[in-house]
């Protein structure tokens, strides 16, 4: 029996050589399905990438659909005084300390405005806007932070008026990590403080035991869809590739003044920040997990 199998295998191999195309067919059939899936996920991430700041080549974006420059201003109420580059002596590039390569480091509590232009780079649309935000943090919230801290904010006004953000709370022990997505405040705010506003608290996604720690990188992703639509949008928060909460029924208008719209980095933040990337649609759970696990980080999508 072993002899017959050997002869048959030899015959098949001879036919494959003669046919020419058969070896390619055999390789395709025997490629691991998981490997093919990973390739497809990587391709989908690359196709939807709209903005990337890896901080491996400095502070300006590696890739951008809009303005790639980073800007500084005394505050977000004084954007008219913005200049290109980083002006704070307490913010800079930390060589070799990133999740991949270098990172952006906030050595002290950051009280200046530091931002990229948002209107084009974020893919913003006033109607039916969708996208995904992704970045990495290395911080010990309970020991490194002072007051409410927003590692990332997208808005042209404030955190509760046409804004997408994540923050660490001030008084909780441990500090909670939250996602907020709020349209125009005129459509929902009753003039109450955020802590006392039932709508604000119901809309906010809260993680009471977040996994952040100094010396440890944590991946954060926000996938949102249908913002500014009549049917209502949704926004999902992910930590280390896993979904941890969703805000839904986001029906209020989401109106930006394009020149004032900013991607705000490190509002009151102290710690390391790396690999900010933005995608043109809401990534799936599998795509976010693939992004979290991407060997070499989002910068490899440009190769």
Residue pairs with C-beta under 8 A, 6 or more apart in sequence:
15 22
16 22
16 23
16 26
17 23
38 290
41 286
41 287
41 290
42 290
42 294
42 301
44 287
45 279
45 283
45 287
45 290
45 291
45 294
45 298
45 301
46 301
48 132
48 279
48 280
48 281
48 283
49 63
49 277
49 278
49 279
49 280
49 298
49 301
49 302
50 64
50 65
50 121
50 122
50 123
50 131
50 278
50 279
50 280
51 61
51 63
51 64
51 65
51 66
51 116
51 121
51 122
51 276
51 277
51 278
52 61
52 62
52 63
52 64
52 275
52 276
52 277
52 278
52 298
52 299
52 301
52 302
53 59
53 60
53 61
53 62
53 70
53 116
53 275
53 276
53 277
54 62
54 98
54 100
54 101
54 102
54 274
54 275
54 297
54 298
54 299
55 93
55 98
55 101
55 102
55 103
55 104
55 273
55 274
55 275
56 62
56 98
56 100
56 101
56 102
56 299
58 93
59 70
59 85
59 86
59 93
59 104
60 68
60 69
60 70
61 68
61 69
61 70
61 116
61 121
62 68
62 299
62 302
63 302
64 116
64 120
64 121
65 120
65 121
65 123
66 117
66 119
66 120
66 121
67 116
67 117
67 120
67 121
68 116
69 84
69 85
69 116
69 117
70 84
70 85
70 86
70 114
70 115
70 116
71 82
71 83
71 84
71 85
71 113
71 114
71 115
71 116
71 117
72 82
72 83
72 84
72 85
72 86
72 87
72 88
72 112
72 113
72 114
73 79
73 80
73 81
73 82
73 83
73 112
73 113
73 115
74 81
74 112
74 113
75 111
75 112
75 113
76 113
76 115
76 262
76 264
78 113
79 113
79 260
79 262
82 113
82 115
86 92
86 114
87 112
88 110
88 112
88 114
90 106
90 107
90 108
90 110
91 104
91 105
91 106
91 107
91 110
91 112
91 114
91 266
92 104
92 105
92 107
93 102
93 103
93 104
93 105
94 102
94 103
94 104
94 105
94 272
95 102
96 102
97 103
97 105
97 138
97 272
98 136
98 272
98 274
98 275
99 136
99 138
99 217
99 219
99 274
99 275
99 297
100 274
100 275
100 296
100 297
100 299
101 297
101 299
102 274
103 138
103 272
103 273
103 274
104 265
104 266
104 272
104 273
104 274
105 271
105 272
105 273
106 266
106 269
106 270
106 271
106 272
106 273
107 270
108 270
109 145
109 146
109 147
109 268
109 269
109 270
110 266
110 267
110 268
110 269
110 270
111 268
113 262
113 264
114 264
114 265
114 266
115 262
115 263
115 264
115 265
116 262
116 263
116 265
117 261
117 262
117 263
118 124
118 154
118 156
118 256
118 261
118 262
118 263
119 256
119 258
119 259
119 261
121 263
121 278
122 131
122 154
122 261
122 263
122 278
123 129
123 130
123 131
123 278
123 280
124 256
124 258
124 261
125 228
126 228
126 253
126 254
126 255
126 256
127 228
127 229
128 226
128 227
128 228
128 229
129 224
129 226
129 227
129 228
129 233
129 254
130 224
130 225
130 226
130 227
130 280
130 281
130 282
131 223
131 224
131 278
131 279
131 280
131 281
131 282
132 221
132 222
132 223
132 224
132 278
132 279
132 281
132 282
132 283
132 288
133 152
133 154
133 164
133 221
133 222
133 276
133 277
133 278
134 219
134 220
134 221
134 222
134 275
134 276
134 277
134 278
134 279
134 288
134 291
134 298
135 151
135 152
135 219
135 220
135 273
135 274
135 275
135 276
135 277
136 217
136 218
136 219
136 220
136 273
136 274
136 275
137 151
137 212
137 217
137 218
137 220
137 271
137 272
137 273
137 274
138 214
138 215
138 216
138 217
138 218
138 271
138 272
138 273
138 274
139 145
139 151
139 212
139 214
139 269
139 270
139 271
139 272
140 212
140 213
140 214
140 271
141 149
141 168
141 174
141 175
141 177
141 210
141 212
142 173
142 174
142 175
143 214
144 214
144 270
144 271
145 168
145 175
145 268
145 269
145 270
145 271
146 268
146 270
147 170
147 268
148 167
148 168
148 169
148 170
148 268
149 167
149 168
149 267
149 268
149 269
149 270
150 159
150 165
150 166
150 167
150 264
150 267
150 268
150 269
151 166
151 167
151 168
151 220
151 265
151 266
151 267
151 269
151 271
151 273
152 165
152 166
152 220
152 263
152 264
152 265
152 276
153 159
153 163
153 164
153 165
153 262
153 263
153 264
153 267
154 163
154 164
154 165
154 261
154 262
154 263
154 264
155 161
155 162
155 163
155 164
155 165
155 256
155 261
155 262
155 264
156 162
156 256
156 257
156 258
156 260
156 261
156 262
157 163
157 260
159 165
159 167
159 180
159 182
160 180
160 182
160 185
160 189
160 194
160 200
161 182
161 184
161 185
161 189
162 182
162 183
162 184
162 185
162 253
162 254
162 255
162 256
163 180
163 181
163 182
164 180
164 181
164 222
164 224
164 235
165 179
165 180
166 177
166 178
166 179
166 180
166 220
166 222
166 237
167 177
167 178
167 180
168 175
168 176
168 177
168 178
169 175
169 176
169 177
169 178
172 208
174 208
174 209
174 210
175 210
176 206
176 207
176 208
176 210
177 206
177 207
177 210
177 212
177 239
178 204
178 205
178 206
178 207
179 204
179 205
179 222
179 235
179 237
179 245
179 247
180 200
180 203
180 204
180 205
180 247
181 203
181 224
181 227
181 233
181 235
181 247
181 250
182 188
182 200
182 203
182 252
183 227
183 228
183 250
183 251
183 252
183 253
183 254
183 255
184 252
184 253
184 254
184 255
187 252
187 253
188 199
188 252
189 197
189 199
190 197
190 199
192 200
194 200
194 201
195 201
203 247
203 250
204 247
205 235
205 237
205 244
205 245
205 246
205 247
206 245
207 237
207 239
207 244
207 245
210 218
210 239
211 218
211 239
211 240
212 218
214 271
217 274
218 239
218 240
219 238
219 239
219 240
219 241
219 291
219 292
220 237
220 238
220 239
221 237
221 238
221 241
221 283
221 288
221 291
221 292
222 235
222 236
222 237
222 238
223 235
223 236
223 238
223 282
223 283
223 288
224 233
224 234
224 235
224 236
224 250
224 282
225 233
225 234
225 281
225 282
226 232
226 233
226 234
226 250
227 233
227 235
227 250
227 254
228 253
228 254
229 251
230 251
231 251
232 248
232 249
232 250
232 251
233 248
233 250
233 251
234 246
234 247
234 248
234 249
234 250
234 282
235 246
235 247
235 250
236 243
236 245
236 246
236 247
236 282
237 243
237 244
237 245
237 246
238 244
238 288
238 292
240 292
241 288
241 289
241 291
241 292
241 293
242 289
243 285
243 288
263 276
263 278
265 273
265 276
266 273
274 297
275 297
275 298
275 299
277 291
277 298
277 301
283 291
291 298
294 300
294 301
